[in-house]
């Protein structure tokens, strides 16, 4: 798969959120703690720059 397609797939997959990924897939993810940490930092940075209020769906 070429890079633009990979980027498009990644972005479109990010829109529905973590809840859209079956739990059994998430548990098998290699380097899961590191990837989740990076994802949380990316989300925090997005809200920091956009000025939006961040809601932690996992806590609700």
C-alpha positions as CSV (number, residue, x, y, z in Angstrom):
1,X,0.0,0.0,0.0
2,X,1.4,3.4,-0.9
3,X,1.9,6.1,1.7
4,X,-1.1,8.4,0.9
5,X,-3.4,5.4,1.2
6,X,-1.8,4.4,4.5
7,X,-2.3,7.9,5.8
8,X,-5.9,8.1,4.6
9,X,-6.6,4.7,6.3
10,X,-5.0,5.8,9.5
11,X,-6.9,9.1,9.6
12,X,-10.2,7.5,8.7
13,X,-9.6,4.9,11.3
14,X,-8.9,7.4,14.0
15,X,-12.2,9.3,13.6
16,X,-14.5,6.7,15.2
17,X,-12.2,6.4,18.2
18,X,-10.7,3.6,20.2
19,X,-14.2,2.1,20.9
20,X,-14.5,1.2,17.2
21,X,-11.5,-1.2,17.5
22,X,-12.6,-4.7,18.9
23,X,-11.0,-5.3,22.3
24,X,-9.5,-8.5,21.2
25,X,-7.5,-6.6,18.5
26,X,-6.4,-4.0,20.9
27,X,-5.1,-6.6,23.4
28,X,-3.0,-8.3,20.7
29,X,-1.4,-5.0,19.6
30,X,2.4,-5.1,19.7
31,X,3.9,-2.3,21.8
32,X,0.4,-1.4,23.0
33,X,1.4,0.7,26.1
34,X,3.7,2.8,24.0
35,X,1.2,3.3,21.2
36,X,-1.6,4.2,23.7
37,X,0.8,6.7,25.4
38,X,1.6,8.3,22.1
39,X,-2.1,8.5,21.1
40,X,-3.0,10.2,24.4
41,X,-0.3,12.7,23.9
42,X,-1.4,13.4,20.4
43,X,-5.0,13.9,21.5
44,X,-3.9,16.2,24.3
45,X,-1.8,18.3,21.9
46,X,-4.8,18.5,19.5
47,X,-7.0,20.0,22.2
48,X,-4.2,22.2,23.5
49,X,-3.9,23.9,20.1
50,X,-7.6,23.9,19.2
51,X,-8.7,25.4,22.5
52,X,-11.4,22.8,22.9
53,X,-12.3,21.1,26.1
54,X,-11.0,17.6,26.3
55,X,-13.4,14.9,27.6
56,X,-11.9,11.6,28.6
57,X,-14.4,9.0,27.3
58,X,-12.8,6.2,29.3
59,X,-13.5,8.0,32.6
60,X,-17.2,8.5,31.8
